[in-house]
Amino acid sequence: MSRAILLLFFITLFYSYTLGQSYKVHGKITNTRLEPLAFASVQVKEWKHGVVTKENGTYELQLEPGKYDLVVSMIGYKTQVITIIIQKADYIQNIIMEVDNSRGLSEVVVKGKSRDRSEEIIRNVIRRKDTIQSAAGPYSCMVYIKAVQEDSLKIKGKKKPVKNDTLPVIPTNTNPDLDRMAMAEIVLQLDRSPQGSKEERLGVTRRGNTTGLFYLSTTQGDFNFYNNLIKTRSLSETPFLSPVSYSGLLAYRFRLIRTEHQGTRKLFVISVKPRQVSNATVEGEITIADSLWVITHTQLKFPTYHLPEYDYFEVNQQYELVKDTAWMITRQQFTYYSKSNKATKSGVTVATYTNFELHKQFDKKHFGVEVSATAQEAYEKDSTFWQANRTEPLTEKEVRFIQYKDSIYRAIHTREYLDSLDRVTNNLTWKKWLWSGQQFNNHEKERHWMLPPLPGLYQPLQYGGTRIMAMVFYSKRFPSRRGIWIDPNLSYGIRNHDINGSLRVRYLYNPFNRGILRVSAGREFKLIFQGDAWINQLKRSSVYLENGLGIGHEVELVNGLFLYTDLEFAFRRSVSDYKTNSQVDSLFGDIDLLANNKAVDFEPYNATYGKIRLAYTPRQRYIREPREKIILGSAWPTFYVSLRKGIPGLMGSKVNFDYLEFGLEQELKLGLAGISNYSVRTGSFFNTKDLRLIDYKYQRRGDPLLFMNPQEAFQSLDSTFPVFKRFYQGHYLHQFNGALINKIPLLKKLQLREVAGGGFLIAPERSLRYVETFAGIERVFKWPFNPLSKFKLGVYVVGSAANKFNNPVHFKIGITSWDRRNGKWF
């Protein structure tokens, strides 16, 4: 009887589903410049039902088959009515909105006793901004950048001279603040058009530690507030919403604070403040010219919440009429600082724009994937060049700083000084041997040796017991910026009286295209599955001994196309006969995960492997330096294919297998909605004639307590297991960057960040279908040992489902650091 009722229930459910099935209607709302419009209304006319577009301009409706009229409206744009017909399939409808110029100032509703014209004024600028931005057409200009930074860290008193220290006297200055300064000057030509932008840096000079200086290239961000979104690559992953946009009318509060006069021109100074439910917004003042309705000045502060490196950041801009044609940014000043309890790094960067050429004709191929180029000659400009191109005067302190640094440079680059410096560096001391390590340097040959401190050579937590290490590191850089790095080491096991060691050599022969040759050889303990969960890596059953020799090569063949090749010879043996510590066994004997903690016993064998990997990223953008290529990324995904082959016969090899894997991965920047990363891969062995345990393709289990990289690892998989036939695997991570939490005023004050994602694994050979989802809350903190850098600490909840096992909900923690070079969290 119960089965009949259940069958009747499913029949009824299926019947209802077929009658009332709905389909997704989705798309994107943009303006005529194809910029996303947030908070636009998309309404179903027949039902009086609708939605509001997200911050990236997207919308989604669920409608049953039939004919509908979509009414799309937004303040400042013409309302559109679009007829669609749903026919048992999802429907995509993108919409471009046109500005409604027919509505004048009378449409502004003034409430209250006093009339504030600020929003009315902003609306007039918004209506005209397409005309303002197109007035210049494609253009070129010269840009001069001066960046200065000071570090308030206290300078320690002069140390006692080292014995046998024969360093010549270095010029000093009566003002110790000069030792804490850094300064850079840049002169470049900037070309811009609707097709993109490109710069050529004509002169570059740096003094002091310039690593933390902001805006040494225009590729670091476009701060033109006529754009709907302000995209600043090196400042924040999240773009900021401009107040001068229709979406900004809903995200900001405006107030006219004063009226100024500049000759015959009346200027309105308007206060800009974010509303409580806004995210990725700025705060400050915008000055607008009456009747012209153009921006003449901005002074806007960016929210600390979205700044991984800074505790304060402000931009001060001047807009001027160029050649009686277009209003352009002619000067920008960036003021910023990072602080801790004991130190503050503060900086000011000024960029001036001159010599405009408007409506310039560019070659069709001028704007491509190379967005910035610097020749070696740019770093060799003399004082005459800088005097002729310096459009921002130097302060008295900056002049003294340049003279000071130049005198220091001349002194420390004499042969006498460099020889003396080598003698001090190479001097043997107990402090070096016990704490920092002993170094040996030869400045003429650009050779450098380094020995680790003695305490680091004692390693008690190795397989088989304590080992005594001996190691050294050698490096050499050539004038061409080619380089070689050699890393040899030896170790002796006290309990088993065995000697292990390795030698790794890395030769960079093409610094621009990353041409690298690698050679390695050694006798080492290795893990059967190198990427396994940490709890499994504690087991002795995961360890074996390998005598190996490897040769590898990697190079970028053309822009975005990388080729990696490896050839490896290995003699492998079990470590089941090694003596281990019985006290460790008794200590962890009650833990099921470490029960029967013994190494895997297998017959020794030889193995030879070949591996080739090809990865391609279309339209990869980059910056060209004289001897370096800085990759900026692409709007396209990265596609790769990898083949690993066990080669029988060669060097007595026993293995014989072929493993082929395909995949793609991509980062999607979704504007104010956040950043998404996804990866999909599939692989299979198509030859397993002689496939050994070490060469299996493994799927790793989740780590207890720790939340691992969700692009590589599953968080809740119950065990580590091999797969031999085709599998399908995917991972997804979305960082909202406050897009949800910052809509809640009380939670916004906590400065939390939300993340979510998931993954799936399909392994037909095991009849396994696994899926997981996770969500987490993160907060940014400063590193205690380096307070000027930051990290994210997160708490996550993970849920999963599988047809082979049941998993409870897990709670985990994770740490993510900020990668300044690539401008992202990792």
N, C-alpha and C positions, 0 to 999 in steps of 0.2 A: 504494500500500500504506500509506504514511504517513497519507494522508487517511482511509482506512478505520479505522486504529487511532485516529486523533484523534476521528472520529465516534463510534466505540465508547466511547471514554473519556467523551465528553460525555453519551452516552445513559446510561451507568452512573452518572455523577455526578448527572444529573437524576433518575434512578430512586431513588438513595439519598436525594436531597434531599426527594423527595415522600414517601418512607416515614418519614424521620426528622426532618422539619421541626419545629422547636420555636418556641414563642411566648412573648412576654414577659409575665410576671406581676409587677406592680409596684403600689406604693401607698405610703402613709405611716402610720406608727405614732405615735399621740398619746395623751396622757392625757385625762381628762375635761374639762380646761380647754383642750383642743385645742392644747397645747404639744407640740412634737416630742420623741420619746424616742429618744435615741441609744443604740447598743449593745444594742438588743433583739434576741432571737434569733427568726428566722423559719425554721422547719424543715419539710421535706417528710417526713411521717411514714412513708410507704411506702418511701422511699429512704434515710432517715436523712441527708438532704442538706439544707443550709440556708445562710443568710447572716445577717450582723449588720447592723442598720440603720446608715445613715450618721449624721453629726452633725446633719443636718436631719430625721432620722426616716424617711427614704425607704429602700426596699429594692427589689431586682429579682431575679427568677429566670427561667430559661429552661426551659420544660417542654413536652413533647410533648402532643398532644391526649389527654384522658383525665380520670379522676376522681382527685382528690388531697385529702389532709387536711393543712392547714397548722397547725403547732403554734407558737403565738406565746407567748414567755415572756420575763420580765424580773424581776430581783430587786425585790421589793416590790409586784409586781402579780400579779393572778390570771392563771394560764395559760389561754389560749384555744385551742380546736381548731375550725378553720373548714374546711368542705368546699367545694371549688371544682370546677367542670367546665370544662375547656378545649376549645373547639370551633373550631379553626382560626382563631383571632383572639387578639389581645392581651387581657389580662384585668387589670382594675384592682380592687384589694381594699384599701381603707383600713380601719384597725382602731383602735378606741378602747379603751385598756386601763384596767381598774378597779383601784384600790388594794386590796391584800390586807391587811385589818386583822386577819385571824385569826392572823397570825404574831406572836408576842411576842418579847421579848428573847432567848428561849432559842435562836432560830435563828442567833444570832451565834456563829461558831466561833472560840474563843480559842486561838491557837497560841503556842508559846513558854513561857517560864518565868513571865513577868509578863502580867497581863491588863490591856490598855488598853481602856477603855470608850468611847473617842472615837467610833469608827464606830458603835457601838451607840447612842450619844446622838444622832448626826446622823440615823440611821435613824428614830428616834422623832420628830424634828422634821419629817422628810420625810413621815411618815405623817399628821401632824397639819396640814400646811401648808395644805391645801385648806380645812380648818375655820378656821384662823387667818385666812386671807385673806378668807374670806366673812363673818367676824364683823362687820365694819364696815358691809357693804352699800355702796350708793352713799353718798358722803359729801362734805362740803365742809370746808375749813379755811383759816385765814389763814397766809400764809407771809411771813416777813421774811428778806431776803437781804442780807448785807453782804459785799462782795468787795473785797479790798485786794491791790494788787500793787506790788512794788518792783523797780527796775531798777538793777543794780550797775554799769552803765556809768559810767566816770569822767566827772565834769563838767569840761569844759575851763575854763581860766582865763578871766577876763573879757577880752573883746576890747577893743582900743583903740577909743574912741568915734569914730564916723564923723563926718567933717567936716559941719558944719551940722546935727548931730544935736541936736534940741531936745526929745527925749523927756523927760517929767517923771519924777521919781524914783519907782521902783516899790518897794513895801514888800518887804523881804527878811527872812529868818529866820536866826538864828544856826545852825540845823541844816540843812546843805545836803541831807540825805537827803530832806527834804520835796519838793524839786524833782524827785525820782526816783519819787515815789509816784503811784498812781492809785487811786481809790476809787469805788465805786458802792453805792447802797442801793436796794432794791426792796421794795415791799409789794404783795402780790397775794392774790387769792382763788382757791383751787384747787378745782375740782369734778372728782370722779372716780367712775366707775361701770364695769361690764363693757362698756358701749357706747363708752367712750373717756374722754378727759380734756379739760378746758378751763380756762384761766386768764384772769383779768381783772387787769391790773396797775393798781393804784390809786395808786401813788406811785413815781416814778423820779427819782433824782438822781445825777449823774455829775460827778466832779472829776478833772482830769488826763486823760491819754491812756488811756481805758478799753477800747481795741480788743482787747487780749489777755486781758481778764478772763473767767474761766470761771463758768458757771452764773448768768447774769442772768435766766434763764427756766427754768421746770420742763420746757419742751419740749426742753431740751438733753439730757435723759436721765432714765431711771427706774432708780434704784439700789436698788430693793427686792430683796433677795437671796432672798426667798421665790419669786420668779419663776425659772423654769429658765434663762432667758437674760437677761442684763443688757444692755439696748439703750441706748447712749449716742450719740446722733446727732452731737454736736459733739466728742466725745472720740475716737471710732474708728468706722470703717465696719463693723468686725466686732463682733458682740455677744460678750459674755464668758459663759462657762459658770459658773453658780452652784454653789458647793460643796454647797448645800442642795438637791440633786436626785439622782435615781437615776443619771443619767449622771455626775454629779459624784463618786459613790462610786467610779467606775472611773477618773476623771481626776485625783483628788487623793489625797494621803496625809494622814491625820489623826493627831493625837497629843494626848492630854490633858496639858497642861503644868502646870496648877494648879487648885485648887478654892478658891473664895472664898465669903464669906457676906455677904449683904446683909439685915440684920435676921434674920428667921427663914428666909429663902430661901437655898438653896444654888445657887451658880453654877459652871458648868464652863467653863473657858477652854481652848479647843481650837485647837491650831496647825493651819493649813491650808497645805499645800505641793503644788504641781503635780507629777505624775509626769513622768518624762522624756519620755514619748511624748505628752504632752498639748499642746493648743494653745488660745490665747485663754482663759487661766486667770488667777486672782488668787492672791495669797499674803498671809498674815497670820494674824489671830486672830479667832475668833468665840466670843462668850460666850453660853451657853445656860442657862436656868433649869431646875433639877431638877424633875421631876414635871409641870411645866407644859409642858415641851418647846417653849419659844419662844425666839427670839433676843432678847437684851437689849442687845447691843453688838457692833459689828464694827469692825475696823481692818484694812483690806485694801489691798494695793498692786497696781496694774495693771501689766502687762508693757510695758516700753518698746518692744518690738518692734511693738506695735499702736498706738502713740501717735505720730501724724505731727507733733504740735506740741510734745510735752513729753518731757523726759528722766526725769521722775519724776512719779508721780501716785498719791495715796493718798486713800481715803475713810474717814472715822471717823464711825460712826453710833450713835445712841442710840434704842432702841425702848422704849416705855412703854405701860402699860395705860391706855387712854383710856375714861373713864366706865364702868369696870368691865366693859367689853364686848369691846374689841378691842385687840390689841397693834399700835401704829402707830409709824412713824418720827417722832420729835419733834425731832430735831436731826441735821444732817449737816454735816461739815466736810471740805472738799476742800483738800488741800495739794499744790502742784505747782510745778515749776520747769523752765525751759529754760536750758541753759548752753552756753557756748562758751569759748574760751581767754581771752577778755577780758571777758566779760559773762555775767551770770546774771539772768534774769527770774523772780522767785519770787512766788507768790501764795497767798493763803488766802481761801477763800469759806466763810462760815457761813450755813446755812439753818435756821431754826427754824419749827416747825409748831405752831400753837395754835388755840384756838376751834373744835374739831372738832364737826361736826354729822353724826352717824351715821345710817344708814338714811334718808337724805334722798330725797324724791321730786322727780325732775326731769321737765321736759316732754320729750315724745318727740323733739322737734327740738332739744333743748338741745345735744346732742353732735353736731356736724357737722364740716364741713371747716375751719371757723375754730377753731383750737386755742388762740389767744392774742389778746387785744385790749388796746390801750393808747390811752386818750383823751389829748388835748392837756393836759387839766387835771392828769393824773398827773405831768407834768413841771413843774408850777407850784406844788407843795406847799411851804408854809413850814415853819419850824423847829418850830412847834407840832404840826403833823401828825407829824413825825418823832419828836419826844419822846414822843408818845402811842402810836406804833406800833413803836418800836424795842425789840425783845425781847432783843437781844444788846447788852450795854454796849459803849461805845466805849473804846478804850485811850487813855491820855494822849497818845500820839503821834498817834492818829487825830483827837483833838479839836484838837490843834495844827495838823494838816494841813488840817482843814476851815476853821479860822479863817484860816490862811495863804492858802488858795486863794480864799476868799471876799473877803479883802482885795485879793488880786491881781485878782480878777474886777472888783471895784468900780473899781479904779484903771485897768485897761486898757479899760474900757467907757465912760469919760468921753469927751466929744467932743474935749476938748483932747488926750488921749492918742491917740485914733484919727486925728485930723488930723496929729499929729506922726509917727505910724507911717506914714501915707501919704506924708509928705514924705521919710522915710528910704527907703521902698520905691521911690519914684519918682526918687530921686536917681541921676543918671547916673555910673557908675564904669567904669573899664577892666576891672576884675575881672569885673563882670557881663557886659560885652560879650564878653569873651574866654572865660569859663568857665561861668557859671551861667545866663546870659540876663538880659535887662533886663525888669523888670516895672513895670506902672503900675496903681495901685489907687485906687478911689474907694469908701470904706466907706459913705458916705451912700446912694449909688445902687447899691451892691453890684455894681459893675462891675470887671472885671479884664482887663487886657491883658498879653500876654506876647510878647516877641521872643526868638528863639533866639540862642545865642551865635554869633559871627561864623564860627568854624571850621566849624560845622555847615552853613553856607550854601554851602560848596564841596563839590560832589559829582562826583568824577572817574569813577565807574563807571556812568554813565548811557548809554542808547542814543544813538549818534552822538557820544559823547565827553563831555568835562567840561561841567557846567552850573553856573551861579551862581544860587543860590536867594535868594528874598526871601519871608519869611512872617511871619505874626502870628497870635496866638490870642486870641480875645475871649470872655468868659463873663459872664453876669449871672444871679444868683439873686434871686427875688422873695420877699417875706415868706410867700407861700402855698406856697413851695418849688417853684414852677414855675421853669423855667430856660431860657436860650437860650445856645447855643454856636455861635460863628462861626469858621471856619478858612479864611482865604484864603491863597494862595501864588502866586508867580510864579517862573519860571526862564528863564534865557537860556543857549542852547547856543553855546559859543564856536566850535566847528568849523562848524556849519551856520547860525549867526546866526539862530536861530529862538527864538521866545518861546512858552512853554507856561505854563499856570496853571490854578487851579481855585478854586472857592468852595463851601464846604459849610456849611449852616446846619441846626442841629438844635434844635427847640423842644419842650420837655417841657411840655405843657399840662395833663396829668392825672397827677400823680405816683403816685397810688394804682393806677390801672388802666393805667399805662404808656402813656398816650396821647401819641404822639410824631409830630410832623410834620417831614419831612426835605425839604430842597431842595438840589440840587447843580447846578453848572454849571462847564464848563471845557474846556480843550484839553490832552489828556494822552496820553502813550504808554500803551497797554494791551496785555495779553496775549490772544491768541486764545482760549486755554483758561486761565482764571485759576487753576484749581486743579491744574495739571499738575505732574508731577514736577520737582524742582529742576534736573535735568540738561537737561530740555527747555526750561525757562525761560531757560537761558543762550543758547539759539539765537536768532538774529535773525529766523528764520522764524516765531517765536511773537509778534512785536511788530507792532502797527499804531497809527495815530494816530486819535484820536477827538475831535471837537468835540461836546459833549453837554450836555443839560439834563435833569434828573430831578426828579420829585416823588414822595415816598413818605409813607406813613402806616401806623402800627401802633397797635393798641389791644386790650385784653382786653374783649370784649363782655360776657361773664358769666364766672364763675369757671371757669378752665381752657380757655376758648374764645378763641383769639387770631386776629385778622384782620390780614393784611399786604397792602397794595395799593401798586403802583408804576406810574408812567407815565414813560416815558423816550423822549427824542428824541435822535438821534445822526446826525452827519455823519461818515462814515468814509472814510479814505483810506490808501493804502499808504505805507510809508516806504522803499520800494525805491530812491528817488532820494536818500536821505540819505547824506552822506559818513560813512564809518566808518574805524576805525583799521586800517590794513593790517598793522601790527605784531602786533595781536591775531590776525589771520588766520594769519600765519606761525607764531605761537607755538603755536596749537592746530591747525595744518593736518594734523598726523599723527594726530589723534584722530578716529576714524570718527564718533563721536557729533556732532562739530561740523564735519564735512566739509560743503562747499557751504553755508557759513554766510551765507545771504543772506535778506533779507526777502521775503515773499510779495508779488508784484505783482498788484494788482487795480484795477478802475475805481472811482473814488469813487462813493458812493451815500448816500442818506438812509435812515434807518430809524426807525420808531416802534414802541414795544413797550408792552404792558400786561401786568401780572402780578398775580395774586391768589393768596394762600395762606391756607388755613384749617387751624388746628391745634387739636385738642381733647384734653384730658387729663381723663377722668372722675374725680370725687372727689379733686380736687386740694386738698391740705391747705395752710394758710397761716397766717401770723402777721400780725395787723393792727396797724400803727403809725399814729400820727396822719396822717402824710403818705406812708406807704410800705407796701407789701405784700411780705412775705417769703415766698416759695414754698418749701414743704418737700418737695414731691413727692407721689406717689400710688402706690398698689398696682396701678393700671391702666396700660396702655400709652398712649402718645401717638399719636393717629391724625392724619394730615394728608393734604391734597389740594392740589395746586399746578397752576395753569394759566398758561402763558406764551404770549402771542399776538403775532405780528408783524402790525401793522395797516397794510395798504396804503393809499396815497392821502393819509393824514393827514400834513401837513407835507412832502409830496413823498416819502413813504416808498415804498420799492421792495419791502420784505420782505413776505412773506405766508405765515405758517405758524401752526400750533397745536400746542403740546406739553402733554400732561397726564400728571401723575405722582401716584401714590398711595404711601403708606408708613405704617409704624408702627415705633415704637422703645420700648424699655422697659428699666428697671433692675430686676433681681430680686435681692433680698437673701435668701440661702439660709442664714441663720444661721451656724453655725460652718463650714459647707462653703464659704463665700465669697460673692462677688458676681458676678452675670452681667449682661452688657449685650448686647442684640441689636437689630438693625434689619433690616427687610425693605422693599424698595421695588420698584416696577415702573412703567415709563413708556413712552410711545410718542408719536410725531408722528402725528396724524390728518389733518394738512393740511401739505403741503410744496410748495405751488405756487411759492414763491420763498424758498428756504431758503439762506442764505449761510453761508460757512465759519465765521464767528465765532459763529453761532447754533446750531451742531451740539451735540448731546448727546454728551459725550465720556466714555469710560472711561479713567482714567489708568493709566499703567504704574507698576510698582514703582520706588521710589527706590533708587539704588545706596547700599549700606552703611546708610542710615538706615531705622529702623523707624518708620513713620508711624502716625497714628491708625487703629487697625484697625476703627473704626466707620465710617470714611469711605473708606479707601484699601485697595487690594489690594497685597500686598507683593511678589508675584512675577509679575505680569502682564508679558508680554514687551514690550509696546508700548502707546502711547496711540492709541486709534482711536475714531471716531464710531459711534453706533448711531442708526438712524432708526425702526426698527420696535420692537415691544414687546420689552423685556428684563426679566429677573428677577435681582435682586441681593440678597444677604444677607450680614450680618456678625455674628460672635459672638465675645465676649471673656469669659473667666472668670478672675477674680482669686481664687486659692485662699487668699491671706493666711496662708500657713503651714499650711494644713490637711493637706498631704501631707509637706512637708519637716520640719515640727516633730514628726512621728512617728519621725524618725530622730535619735537623741540627738546623734550627732557633727555632723550637718548643722545641727541646731537652733542650735548655738553660733555658726554663721556668720551667723545672722539674715538668711537669704535669703528671697525670696518667689518663688512660682511662678505663672506665668500661662500660659494656653493658649486657643486659639480657632481660628477659621477663617472662611472665606467662600466664596461661590459666585457665579458669574455665568453666566447662560444667555442667549445672544443668537442666536435662531433664524435671523435674517437672515444671520448669518455662519457658521451651523452650528457655533457655538462653545459648548462646555461646559467650564467652568473651575471648579476647586475647589482651595482651599489650606487648609493647617493650619499652625499655628505653636505653639511652646512656648518659654518663656523663663524666665530667672532674673533677678530684680531685687534690688537692695539700696538701702536708704535712706541718703542722705548729707546733710550740711548744706551750704548754699550758702556759698562762701568769702567773698562780699561781704555776706551777710546770714546770719550763723551761727544766728540764731534761727528760720530757716525751713528747710524740707527739700525734697529732690527724690529721685526714684528713677532710678538708672542701671541699664539692663537690657541683657542679651545674649540674642539670640533666634535660633532656628533655624527656617527656613521651608521647607516642602515643598509642592509643587503638582503638579497633573496637569491636562492639557488634551488635547482631541482634535485640536488644530491645531498644537501646538508642544510641545517638550520643555524643561522647566526643571530645571536642577540645584538641589541643595539650597543655600539661601542662609543666610549668617550675618550678622546685623545688630545694630546698637546703637540705643538710644533713651533719651530723657530725659523724665520725667514730673514735673510740679510739683504741690504740694499747694494746693488751692483752699480756703482757710479759710472763706470766706463760704458756700460750698455744701457744705463738709465732704466733699470727694472729691478723688481724684487726677485731673488732666487733662493 
